């Protein structure tokens, strides 16, 4: 068994260890990523240019980082700058930002078809570690003629009001528990035998 393991190590088939969540967090905790194509709506046939902005707010260099851009469903990556790669329908880069450094990447995408059942087109840019997304940003475009992606359902609770009923229910439940405990203690005291 030892000889097999040694041979595997020598030929390099043993995979590299996966970085811990703490190591991934440390590598991206000072990083900032944003993405925008400068428009608010898009439809079939549109050519979009996404700008991915990266910034290292840390006191140390970022070390090697991957950047990945996933175009919206139905869109195809057409151009990639800064020696990025275009494969399997996505754009990728390898970057290394010094402390306080910034970098702007650009990727083009063409909307070929509109996916069914969606109201908007989302382009997603992520900083990755070993191909795994660690920090992401999204740009969303409205599809004309579809329901507003920012609309609140009429007659439904808003985010502000939604918390009020739950707070009221929680208060009622806590009150009921307090009364039950108090009643139980009172009954126990009444039933407890009195010492002579």
Residue pairs with C-beta under 8 A, 6 or more apart in sequence:
5 14
8 14
16 130
18 130
19 27
19 129
19 130
23 129
24 129
24 132
24 134
25 134
27 62
27 63
27 65
27 129
27 134
28 65
28 127
28 129
28 134
28 135
29 58
30 56
30 57
30 58
30 59
30 60
30 62
31 54
31 55
31 56
31 57
31 58
31 62
31 65
31 97
31 127
31 135
32 53
32 54
32 55
32 56
32 57
33 52
33 53
33 54
33 55
33 67
33 125
33 126
33 127
33 135
33 136
33 137
34 52
34 53
34 125
34 137
35 50
35 51
35 52
35 53
35 69
35 123
35 124
35 125
35 137
35 138
35 139
36 50
36 51
36 139
37 48
37 49
37 50
37 51
37 123
37 139
37 141
38 49
38 51
39 48
39 141
40 141
40 142
41 141
41 142
41 143
41 144
42 48
42 72
42 111
42 121
42 141
42 142
42 143
43 111
43 114
43 143
43 144
44 74
44 111
44 112
44 113
44 114
45 110
45 111
46 110
46 111
47 78
47 108
47 109
47 110
47 111
48 75
48 108
48 109
48 110
48 111
48 123
48 141
49 106
49 107
49 108
50 69
50 106
50 107
50 108
50 109
50 123
50 125
50 139
51 104
51 105
51 106
52 67
52 69
52 104
52 105
52 106
52 107
52 125
52 137
53 102
53 103
53 104
54 67
54 95
54 97
54 102
54 103
54 104
54 105
54 127
55 97
55 101
55 102
55 103
56 62
56 97
56 98
56 99
56 100
56 101
56 102
57 100
58 99
59 99
60 99
61 96
61 97
61 98
61 99
61 101
62 95
62 96
62 97
62 98
62 101
63 96
64 94
64 95
64 96
65 94
65 95
65 96
65 97
65 127
65 128
65 129
66 92
66 93
66 94
66 95
66 127
66 128
66 129
66 130
66 131
67 84
67 92
67 93
67 94
67 95
67 105
67 125
67 126
67 127
67 128
68 90
68 91
68 92
68 125
68 126
68 128
68 131
68 133
69 77
69 90
69 91
69 92
69 105
69 107
69 123
69 124
69 125
69 126
70 89
70 90
70 123
70 124
70 125
70 126
71 77
71 89
71 90
71 91
71 107
71 109
71 123
72 109
72 111
72 115
72 121
72 122
72 123
72 141
73 115
73 118
73 121
73 122
74 111
74 112
74 113
74 114
74 115
74 121
75 109
75 110
75 111
75 112
75 121
75 123
76 89
76 109
76 110
76 112
77 86
77 89
77 90
77 91
77 107
77 108
77 109
78 108
78 109
78 110
79 106
79 107
79 108
80 86
80 91
80 93
80 106
80 107
80 108
81 105
81 106
81 107
82 93
82 95
82 103
82 105
82 106
83 93
84 91
84 92
84 93
84 105
84 107
85 91
85 92
85 93
91 107
93 105
95 103
95 105
97 103
109 123
111 121
114 121
114 143
118 143
118 146
119 142
119 143
119 146
119 147
119 148
119 149
120 140
120 141
120 142
120 143
120 146
120 149
121 140
121 141
121 143
122 138
122 139
122 140
122 141
123 138
123 139
123 141
124 136
124 137
124 138
124 139
125 136
125 137
125 138
125 139
126 133
126 134
126 135
126 136
126 137
127 133
127 134
127 135
127 136
128 134
140 149
142 148
142 149
152 158
157 165
